[in-house]
Amino acid sequence: MVFLMPQLLPSAIDELYAEHRGETPEALAGRAAVAHPSMYYAATGGSRLPADRLAVLRSAILAKATENGYPQASSRPPSRRDAARFDMDVAQILYQEAGIMPAEALSPQLWAFLSLVVMPDVAAWRFPGFNPRRVTGRDITRHVFGRLWWRAHLVGGARLDREDLFDALAVLGEEAFDQVFARRTSIGASAHLVCGILRVWQEFDIPEDEEVADRTVFRDFLKRILRLRAFVSFDALGEEDLDDELRALVAESLRATTGVAESAGRRDAPVVPATVPGPRSAAGGPAVAASPDAASSGGRRPTVIDLCAGVGGLALGLEQAGFDIAAAVEIDKDSCETLRINRPAWRVVTGDLASVDPGDPVLVTGADLLVCGLPRSPYTSAGRQGATSDPRDALQGALRLARAVRPRILVLENIPDFKEKPKFEDARSMLLELVEEFGFELDWGELQAVNFNVPQNRVHVFAAAMSAADMKRFSWPGPLEGRRPTLGETLLPSMASAGWSHAEEWAAQARVPAPLIVGGATGRGGADLGPSRTKAMWARLGVYGGSLGDGPPRPDFVLDHDAPPNQGLLRLTLEQVALLQGLPSDWKVQGLKTSVYRQISQAVPPVMARALGRSLLNVLQGVR
């Protein structure tokens, strides 16, 4: 029998999360309940789940937790074996005993009620740290209980021809199920194909070492399925033919990712055809095509997908370092036009990261490197520091697409506050959860623009995540050699270009790097050089920060610090700001003045990106 489950009002979710966070499972056990003043039921009709049934559900799940080590100190998570056993047992309990309807299982509020009201102690034991993504229900695929119900539901829906459907839960782990059902939905939608994957995958012993893990092979396997679906209808194949095709794909994935012969990976070691299934030729045989993965050691340029690509500074620098740009994703239409007009060969995707299709062929084919220059405004004082609650923030969208791309290296860029401020701990926790999920290590680096011969004091913070083996080969780029250019000498040719006779005098006094280029944030005013403090710094250098100019100073211009600032000080042009950001002089930025300034002001200097790209290239090429 199915029931309507209690749900929790969003305001109560935030309050309970704040109250429970940091508490031990023992302390939270005393707060467990089967009702809450802010609970409600969906207005869809049906019987409400009786309180005694909810108590029985808690008792059953608590018993399984106890069998696997509950409760222990919150700093000590359950062992991997205990956690896996607990997850499989709870998946069965939730799916068979809770009476949850699929329509209700889509509600974050339902899962939040279970984790924050009914079983907060079990949630804190299973995932020490009480990560919000594990308990609030806002991402059901990661929720401590929601992810288990959906795994059981989807496996059951596949109608596997076996005595115990839940044996299938032991074939693939959480990350693998997430790849099939949440990240590659076109695969998860086919029960026939899912059955074949489960049958075939359990035939193989996937070798694990520090270089290549089980998840890497499985991810590669799914990508090959997606590529082959363009030519082969898996649903039209009989079970035996389907399994043969899938075995050959696993074998090819083993060769590409581990170098192990396919027969060595099989538990029963049958003979597996060495040919790779692929597009069918007119004669009916397999068409010969080179595997993209095989080229990694054969001179192929590594690929990068750039999220929040903006004006293209990061992508341009990586291209100069030796990467091919597989895709540049950007929400701003003017920025997309900038990318297209400067690099027609790049694949430019216009869209919000939260709405970009993770099944996009470029994304599922993957990339060696995934980078994202996160919008800075959600993390600045002027932007009110709303972080992930700010609609302009792209962190969650970037992590969502990272799970689709599964790059070998992930790099995020932002301002120093993103790394340092306690109020952004939740955002950093989201990143750390993905790092843990991928089996990666994380390292933070701060790169000062001046050290890369960019005439501006600007610190960029980067978070780089990769395998432990790759991390051993990685190092942040050091300062470039040579004299650091100043504001004055960088802009002197431009300032003198219209005949201003005092240009050299001004340049001689501006013998320092430019202040931080800020302003131009989305949702903010027009093109200016930032808040009052920054404008004051510019004023001391003879530059008015309230607006930009349309051209260099004319011959009759008089620099006068005693006159009103908008009359006596220089105004920078868009072209001059681009020089201070290190953009090439021939880089054509599209849009009206405010849009152009916004694109330029938020750029990563290409020369800095090139230096970072070379360090990452060393990792991918195995250079220590």
C-alpha positions in Angstrom: 0.0 0.0 0.0 1.2 3.5 -0.8 0.9 6.5 1.6 1.3 10.2 1.6 4.6 10.9 3.4 5.0 14.0 5.6 7.0 16.8 4.1 8.9 19.7 5.7 8.4 23.4 4.9 11.5 25.0 3.3 12.0 27.5 6.1 12.0 24.7 8.7 14.6 22.8 6.6 17.0 25.6 7.0 16.3 26.1 10.7 16.7 22.4 11.5 19.9 22.1 9.4 21.4 25.0 11.4 20.3 23.4 14.7 21.6 19.9 13.9 24.9 20.8 12.2 27.9 20.0 14.3 26.0 17.6 16.7 27.0 14.0 17.3 24.7 11.1 16.3 24.2 10.5 20.1 22.9 14.0 20.6 20.7 13.9 17.6 19.1 10.6 18.6 17.4 12.6 21.4 15.8 14.9 18.9 14.4 12.3 16.5 10.7 12.5 16.1 7.8 11.3 13.9 6.1 14.7 13.7 7.1 18.3 13.5 5.1 21.6 13.7 6.2 22.5 10.1 5.3 19.3 8.5 2.6 19.0 5.8 1.2 16.6 3.3 0.9 16.9 -0.5 -2.6 17.9 -1.5 -3.0 15.0 -3.9 -5.4 12.8 -2.0 -4.6 9.5 -0.5 -4.0 8.1 3.0 -1.5 9.8 5.2 1.3 7.6 6.6 0.4 6.8 10.2 2.8 7.9 12.9 3.3 4.3 14.1 4.4 3.2 10.6 6.9 6.0 10.6 8.2 4.9 13.9 8.5 1.3 12.6 10.5 2.7 9.6 12.9 4.5 11.9 13.4 1.4 14.0 14.1 -0.8 11.0 16.7 1.7 9.5 18.2 2.3 12.9 18.7 -1.4 13.4 20.6 -1.7 10.1 22.8 1.3 11.1 23.5 -0.4 14.5 24.5 -3.6 12.7 27.1 -1.6 10.7 28.7 0.4 13.5 26.2 3.1 14.6 26.8 5.2 16.7 30.4 6.2 16.6 32.0 9.6 16.9 30.9 12.0 14.1 34.5 12.4 13.0 34.7 8.7 12.2 32.6 7.7 9.2 31.5 4.1 8.8 33.9 1.9 6.8 33.3 1.6 3.1 32.2 -2.0 3.6 29.8 -1.1 6.4 28.4 1.9 4.5 27.8 -0.2 1.4 26.0 -2.9 3.4 23.9 -0.3 5.2 23.0 1.4 1.9 21.8 -1.8 0.2 19.7 -2.8 3.3 18.1 0.6 3.6 17.3 0.8 -0.1 15.2 -2.3 0.3 13.5 -1.0 3.4 12.6 2.3 1.9 11.4 0.9 -1.4 9.5 -2.1 0.0 8.2 -0.9 3.3 7.9 2.9 3.3 5.1 3.0 0.7 6.6 6.1 -1.1 5.0 7.0 -4.4 7.4 8.0 -7.3 5.7 11.4 -7.7 6.3 12.2 -4.0 9.8 10.8 -4.2 10.7 13.8 -6.4 10.0 16.2 -3.5 13.1 17.5 -1.6 10.8 18.3 1.4 9.9 14.6 1.9 13.6 13.5 2.1 14.4 16.5 4.3 11.7 15.4 6.7 13.2 11.9 7.0 16.8 13.1 7.5 16.2 16.2 9.7 13.2 15.0 11.8 12.9 11.2 11.8 16.5 10.1 11.4 18.9 13.0 11.9 21.2 10.8 14.0 21.5 8.1 11.3 22.1 10.8 8.7 24.9 12.3 10.8 26.4 8.9 11.3 26.3 7.9 7.7 27.8 11.2 6.5 29.7 12.9 9.2 29.9 16.6 8.7 26.2 16.9 8.0 26.8 18.2 4.5 23.7 20.1 3.3 23.5 18.2 0.0 23.2 14.9 2.0 20.4 16.1 4.3 18.4 19.0 3.0 17.0 17.1 -0.1 17.9 19.8 -2.5 19.9 17.3 -4.5 18.0 14.0 -4.3 20.7 12.1 -6.1 23.1 12.8 -3.2 20.6 12.7 -0.3 21.4 10.1 2.4 18.0 8.4 1.9 16.6 9.7 -1.4 19.4 8.4 -3.5 18.8 4.9 -2.1 15.1 4.8 -2.8 15.6 5.9 -6.4 18.3 3.3 -6.9 16.0 0.6 -5.7 13.1 2.0 -7.7 15.0 2.2 -11.0 16.5 -1.2 -10.6 13.1 -2.7 -9.8 11.7 -0.8 -12.8 14.2 -2.5 -15.0 12.4 -5.9 -14.4 15.6 -7.9 -14.1 15.1 -11.6 -14.6 16.6 -12.7 -11.4 15.3 -14.1 -8.1 16.2 -11.1 -6.1 16.0 -7.7 -7.9 18.1 -6.1 -5.1 21.1 -8.2 -5.9 21.6 -5.6 -8.7 22.3 -3.0 -6.1 25.6 -4.8 -5.3 26.7 -4.8 -9.0 27.1 -1.0 -9.3 27.9 1.4 -6.5 26.3 4.8 -5.8 28.6 6.7 -8.2 28.0 4.3 -11.0 24.2 4.3 -10.5 24.4 8.1 -10.5 26.2 8.0 -13.8 23.6 5.8 -15.4 20.3 7.2 -14.1 21.1 10.9 -13.3 24.0 11.9 -15.6 23.3 9.7 -18.7 19.5 9.7 -18.7 19.2 8.3 -22.2 20.9 5.1 -20.9 18.8 4.9 -17.7 15.6 5.3 -19.7 16.1 1.9 -21.4 15.4 -1.0 -19.0 16.7 -3.4 -21.7 20.0 -1.7 -21.9 20.3 -1.3 -18.1 19.7 -5.0 -17.6 22.5 -5.7 -20.1 24.9 -3.3 -18.3 24.2 -5.1 -15.0 24.6 -8.5 -16.5 27.9 -7.7 -18.2 29.6 -5.5 -15.7 29.5 -8.2 -13.0 31.4 -10.5 -15.3 34.5 -8.4 -15.0 37.2 -7.9 -12.3 38.3 -4.3 -12.9 41.9 -3.8 -11.8 42.3 -1.0 -9.3 45.5 0.9 -8.6 46.5 4.5 -7.8 46.4 5.4 -11.5 43.2 4.0 -12.7 40.1 3.1 -10.6 37.0 1.1 -11.3 35.0 4.3 -11.8 37.3 5.5 -14.6 36.7 2.3 -16.6 32.9 2.5 -16.0 32.8 6.1 -17.0 34.6 5.3 -20.2 32.3 2.4 -20.8 29.2 4.6 -20.6 30.7 7.1 -23.0 31.3 4.4 -25.6 27.7 3.3 -25.2 26.5 6.8 -25.9 28.7 7.1 -29.0 27.6 3.8 -30.3 23.9 4.6 -29.8 24.1 6.9 -32.8 24.6 3.8 -35.0 23.2 0.9 -33.1 19.7 0.4 -31.6 20.4 -1.5 -28.4 16.7 -2.0 -27.7 16.3 -3.9 -31.0 19.1 -6.4 -30.1 18.3 -9.7 -28.4 19.8 -10.3 -25.0 22.7 -12.4 -26.2 23.6 -9.9 -29.0 23.3 -7.0 -26.6 25.6 -8.6 -24.0 28.2 -9.4 -26.7 28.2 -5.7 -27.8 28.5 -4.5 -24.2 31.3 -7.0 -23.4 33.3 -5.7 -26.3 32.8 -2.1 -25.1 34.0 -3.0 -21.6 37.0 -4.7 -23.2 37.8 -1.6 -25.2 37.5 0.6 -22.1 39.8 -1.7 -20.2 42.4 -1.4 -23.0 42.1 2.4 -23.2 42.1 3.2 -19.5 44.2 0.5 -17.9 46.2 -1.2 -20.7 44.9 -4.5 -19.4 43.9 -7.1 -22.0 40.2 -7.7 -22.1 40.4 -11.4 -21.2 42.4 -10.6 -18.1 39.5 -8.5 -16.8 36.9 -11.2 -17.2 36.0 -13.4 -14.2 35.4 -16.4 -16.4 38.0 -15.3 -19.0 36.1 -16.1 -22.2 37.4 -15.2 -25.6 36.3 -11.6 -26.4 36.5 -10.3 -30.0 39.4 -7.8 -30.4 37.4 -5.7 -32.8 35.6 -2.6 -31.4 31.9 -2.3 -32.2 31.3 0.9 -34.0 29.4 2.4 -36.9 28.4 -0.1 -39.5 29.7 0.1 -43.0 27.6 -0.3 -46.0 28.7 -3.9 -46.3 27.5 -4.6 -42.7 30.9 -4.8 -41.1 32.3 -2.4 -38.5 33.6 0.8 -39.9 37.2 1.5 -38.9 37.5 4.6 -36.6 40.2 5.7 -34.3 39.3 5.8 -30.6 39.5 9.3 -29.1 41.0 7.8 -25.9 43.7 5.9 -27.7 45.1 9.2 -29.0 46.1 10.4 -25.6 49.5 8.9 -26.0 49.8 9.5 -29.7 50.3 13.2 -30.0 46.7 14.3 -29.7 46.3 17.8 -28.1 44.5 17.5 -24.8 41.0 18.9 -24.7 39.4 21.4 -22.4 35.8 22.5 -21.8 35.5 26.1 -20.4 32.4 26.8 -18.3 31.5 30.5 -17.8 33.9 31.3 -20.5 33.2 35.0 -20.6 35.4 37.0 -22.9 37.6 34.0 -23.4 40.8 34.9 -21.5 41.1 31.6 -19.8 40.3 29.5 -22.9 42.7 31.6 -25.0 45.6 31.1 -22.6 44.9 27.3 -22.4 44.8 27.2 -26.2 48.2 28.9 -26.3 49.5 26.4 -23.8 48.6 23.5 -26.1 45.0 22.6 -25.4 42.1 22.2 -27.9 38.9 24.0 -26.8 36.2 21.3 -27.1 33.5 23.7 -25.9 33.0 27.1 -24.3 29.8 27.5 -22.3 28.6 31.0 -21.5 25.2 32.5 -20.5 25.8 36.0 -21.8 24.9 36.4 -25.5 27.4 39.2 -26.1 30.2 37.1 -24.6 29.2 34.2 -26.9 29.4 36.5 -29.9 32.8 37.6 -28.8 34.0 34.0 -28.6 32.5 33.2 -32.0 34.0 36.1 -33.9 37.5 35.6 -32.5 37.5 31.8 -32.6 35.0 30.5 -35.2 36.4 27.0 -34.7 35.4 26.8 -31.1 32.1 25.2 -30.2 30.3 27.9 -28.2 27.3 26.8 -26.1 24.9 29.6 -25.0 23.1 28.8 -21.7 23.0 28.8 -18.0 25.1 26.0 -16.4 22.0 24.9 -14.5 20.1 24.3 -17.7 22.8 23.0 -20.1 21.9 19.5 -21.1 24.4 17.1 -19.4 23.7 14.6 -22.2 25.1 17.0 -24.8 27.4 14.9 -27.1 30.4 17.1 -26.3 29.9 16.8 -22.6 29.4 13.0 -22.5 32.4 12.5 -24.8 34.3 14.3 -22.0 37.5 16.3 -21.9 40.9 16.0 -20.3 40.4 19.3 -18.4 37.3 21.1 -17.2 37.7 24.7 -16.1 35.3 27.3 -14.8 35.9 30.9 -13.9 33.0 31.3 -11.4 31.2 34.6 -11.4 32.8 36.7 -8.7 29.8 38.9 -7.6 28.2 36.3 -5.4 31.4 36.2 -3.3 32.2 40.0 -3.1 31.1 42.5 -0.5 29.6 44.7 -3.2 27.7 41.6 -4.5 26.4 40.9 -0.9 28.2 37.6 -0.7 25.1 35.4 -1.2 27.3 32.7 -2.7 25.3 29.7 -3.8 22.0 31.4 -2.8 22.7 34.2 -5.3 21.0 33.4 -8.7 24.2 34.6 -10.5 26.3 31.9 -8.9 27.4 29.0 -11.1 29.1 26.7 -8.6 26.4 24.1 -8.4 25.9 24.2 -12.2 29.6 23.7 -12.7 29.7 20.7 -10.4 26.7 19.3 -12.0 28.4 19.4 -15.4 31.6 18.1 -14.0 29.8 14.9 -13.0 28.7 14.6 -16.7 32.1 15.4 -18.2 34.2 13.4 -15.7 37.4 15.2 -16.6 40.8 14.0 -15.6 41.5 17.5 -14.1 39.0 20.0 -12.7 40.0 23.7 -12.1 37.8 26.5 -10.7 38.8 30.1 -10.5 37.5 32.9 -8.3 38.5 35.7 -5.8 40.5 34.9 -2.7 37.4 35.2 -0.4 36.1 32.0 -2.0 39.0 30.1 -0.5 39.3 31.9 2.8 36.0 33.3 4.2 34.2 31.1 6.8 30.8 32.2 5.3 31.6 30.3 2.1 32.3 27.0 3.9 29.1 25.5 2.4 30.2 26.3 -1.1 33.6 24.8 -0.5 31.9 21.7 1.0 30.1 21.2 -2.2 33.4 21.2 -4.1 35.0 18.9 -1.5 32.1 16.4 -1.8 32.7 16.2 -5.6 36.4 15.8 -5.0 35.8 12.9 -2.6 33.3 11.4 -5.0 35.8 11.4 -7.9 38.6 10.1 -5.7 40.6 13.2 -6.3 42.9 15.4 -4.3 42.3 19.2 -4.1 44.9 21.9 -4.0 44.5 25.7 -3.8 46.7 28.2 -5.6 46.9 32.0 -5.6 48.3 33.6 -8.8 49.1 37.4 -8.8 48.6 39.0 -12.2 51.7 41.2 -11.8 53.9 38.1 -11.5 52.8 37.2 -15.1 53.7 40.6 -16.5 50.1 41.9 -16.4 50.2 45.5 -15.3 47.6 45.1 -12.6 47.5 44.1 -8.9 44.9 41.3 -9.1 45.0 38.0 -7.3 43.2 35.0 -8.8 42.4 32.0 -6.7 42.4 28.6 -8.4 41.2 25.2 -7.0 42.7 22.3 -8.9 41.4 18.7 -8.4 42.9 15.6 -9.8 44.0 12.1 -8.9 46.7 11.6 -6.3 49.1 10.3 -8.9 48.5 13.4 -11.1 48.8 15.7 -8.1 52.3 14.4 -7.5 53.2 15.8 -10.9 51.5 19.1 -10.5 52.9 22.4 -9.4 51.6 25.9 -9.6 53.4 28.1 -12.1 55.9 30.5 -10.6 56.4 34.2 -11.6 57.7 34.9 -15.1 61.1 36.4 -15.5 61.6 40.0 -16.5 60.7 43.5 -15.4 57.1 44.1 -14.3 55.3 46.6 -16.6 53.6 49.6 -15.0 50.3 51.3 -15.5 52.0 54.3 -17.1 54.3 52.5 -19.6 51.5 50.1 -20.6 49.1 53.0 -21.5 51.6 55.6 -22.7 51.3 54.8 -26.4 47.5 55.0 -26.1 47.4 58.1 -24.0 49.7 59.9 -26.5 47.9 58.6 -29.6 45.6 61.7 -30.0 48.4 64.2 -29.4 48.2 64.8 -25.7 51.5 66.4 -24.9 51.6 65.5 -21.2 51.3 61.7 -21.8 54.9 61.0 -20.9 54.7 63.1 -17.8 51.7 61.3 -16.6 53.2 57.9 -17.4 56.4 58.8 -15.4 54.2 59.4 -12.3 52.1 56.2 -12.8 55.1 53.9 -12.2 53.1 51.3 -10.4 50.8 48.4 -11.4 47.1 49.4 -12.0 44.7 49.0 -9.1 42.3 46.0 -9.3 40.0 46.3 -12.3 36.5 45.8 -10.8 33.0 46.8 -11.6 30.7 45.8 -14.4 29.0 43.0 -12.5 25.7 41.6 -13.8 22.8 43.4 -12.2 24.9 46.4 -11.3 25.1 49.9 -12.9 27.1 51.0 -15.9 30.7 50.9 -16.8 32.8 52.3 -14.0 35.9 51.3 -12.1 34.2 50.0 -9.0 33.4 51.1 -5.5 34.5 54.4 -3.8 37.7 53.0 -2.3 38.9 51.7 -5.7 37.9 55.0 -7.4 40.0 56.9 -4.8 43.0 54.7 -5.7 42.5 55.5 -9.4 42.1 59.2 -8.6 45.5 59.3 -7.0 46.9 58.1 -10.3 45.1 60.8 -12.3 42.2 58.6 -13.5 38.5 59.2 -13.0 36.7 56.0 -11.9 33.1 57.1 -12.4 32.9 56.3 -16.0 34.9 55.4 -19.1 36.0 57.6 -22.0 35.3 57.2 -25.6 38.8 58.0 -26.7 42.3 59.0 -25.5 42.8 62.5 -24.1 42.8 65.3 -26.7 45.8 67.7 -27.2 44.2 70.4 -25.0 43.4 68.2 -22.1 44.7 69.5 -18.7 45.2 67.0 -15.9 44.0 68.9 -12.8 43.6 67.1 -9.4 42.0 70.3 -7.9 39.2 70.4 -10.5 36.0 68.3 -10.2 37.1 64.7 -10.9 34.9 64.2 -13.9 36.6 67.2 -15.5 40.2 67.2 -14.3 41.1 63.5 -14.4 41.7 61.1 -17.3 39.1 58.5 -18.3 40.2 55.1 -19.4 38.9 53.7 -22.6 37.6 50.1 -23.1 40.8 49.4 -25.2 43.0 50.6 -22.4 41.2 48.4 -19.8 41.7 45.4 -22.1 45.4 46.2 -22.2 45.5 46.2 -18.3 43.8 42.8 -18.3 46.4 41.4 -20.7 44.0 40.8 -23.5 45.5 40.8 -27.1 45.0 44.1 -28.9 43.2 42.2 -31.8 40.7 40.5 -29.5 37.3 41.9 -30.7 34.9 42.3 -27.8 31.2 42.5 -28.9 28.3 44.5 -27.4 27.6 48.0 -26.0 29.9 49.8 -23.7 28.6 48.4 -20.4 28.6 44.8 -21.8 32.1 45.1 -23.2 33.4 46.5 -20.0 31.8 43.7 -18.0 33.4 41.1 -20.2 36.8 42.7 -20.0 36.8 43.4 -16.3 36.0 39.8 -15.4 38.6 38.2 -17.6 41.4 35.9 -16.6 44.6 37.3 -18.2 45.5 34.9 -21.0 49.2 35.0 -20.1 48.4 33.7 -16.6 46.1 31.1 -18.1 48.9 30.0 -20.5 51.3 29.5 -17.6 48.8 27.5 -15.6 47.9 25.5 -18.8 51.5 24.5 -19.3 51.7 23.1 -15.7 48.5 21.2 -16.3 49.8 19.9 -19.6 52.9 18.5 -17.8 50.5 16.5 -15.7 48.6 15.1 -18.7 51.9 14.2 -20.5 53.3 12.5 -17.4 56.1 15.1 -16.9 57.3 15.5 -13.3 
